[in-house]
């Protein structure tokens, strides 16, 4: 068995696919192949966790910018909203929501708040 070729073949599989292969198809693969599948699965899970943490950091950063400088965040949010990537669209929507809330809070504060 060529290890690199096998890794190339299974690297196109998603995390759920690899989990399914590892759990239900053990009799179709050798012990060495199952070890490789396990390694690739763990590597993909780590990459996914890193991706999610970076996405959350970006969301938090843009929300802070939206609270401090809503005009700039409005421009960035609109640009991200019209992006092709679903990740950027999601961040753009959240940024625009925080911009809207920030503007409402500013209008409320500048208008004098509740007058009793």
N, C-alpha and C positions, 0 to 999 in steps of 0.2 A: 504494500500500500504506500502510495506517495502522500506524505503528510501534507505538504503544501497544496497539492491538488485537491485533497479532501477538504482542507480548510477553505479554499476558494469556493468549492461547491456548496458548503454549508453556510458560508458567510452571507449569502444572499437571503437566507431565511430570517424571518422575524423572531422576536423573543418567544411569542406564543407557539410558533411552529417548532422552534428548537425544544421548548419544554414538552410539547406533544411527542416529538420524536424520542426524546430522552425517557419519557415516562412509559410510552406504550409500544415502542418498537425496539426494545432491547434485544430481542432474538434475531433481528435483522442485521445488527452491527456487532463487530468484534469489541472486545474490552478496550482495545487501544482507540478505536473509533468513538466509543462512548466517552472515553476520557477527553478526547478532543472536542466532542460536542459539548461536554460539560464546561470545558475551558472557554470555548467560544461563547457559550450562553452567559457565563459569569462576566466575561469581558463586555458583552453587549449590555448587560444590566448595569454595569458600572458606567458605561458611556451614556446610557439613558438617564441615570441619576445625575450625572454631571450636567447634561443638557437641561434637565428640569431645574436644577439649582441655578444655572446661568440665566434661564428664562425668568425665574422668580426674582433674581437680582435686577434684571432689566426692567421688569414690571415695577418693582419698588422704586428704582431710580427715576423712572419716568413719572411715577405718581408724586414723588417728592418735588421734581421739577415742575409738575403741574400745579402743585400747591404754592410754590414760591414764584414762579413766572408763568402764569397761565397762557399768555400770548405765545411765547416760544413753544410751550407744550402743545398748544392748539395746532401750530404749524406742523410739528413733528408727528402728532397724533393723526392728523389728516393724511400726511404722507404715508405713515405706516398703515393706515386703514385701507389705502388703495394699493398696497403691496400685493404681490402674488402669493406670498407665503402666508399660510394660515396662522403661524406663530406670530408674525408681525401684525396681522390683522387683529388678533386677540389682544396684543399689547396696545395697539392703537385704539381699540374700543375702550379698554380700561383707562387709558390716558385721557381720552376725551370725556369719559364719565367723571373723572377726578377734576378735569378742567371746568366742567359745568358746575360741579359742587363747589369748587374754589371760587368761581365767579359769583355764585349765589351767596356764599359766606361773605365775600368782599362787599357786595351790594348791601347786604344786611348790616354789616358793621359801619359802612360809610353813610348809610341812611339814618343811623342813630339807634338802631336796634328796636327793641320793644319800648314803647312809650306808655308808661302807666300813669 
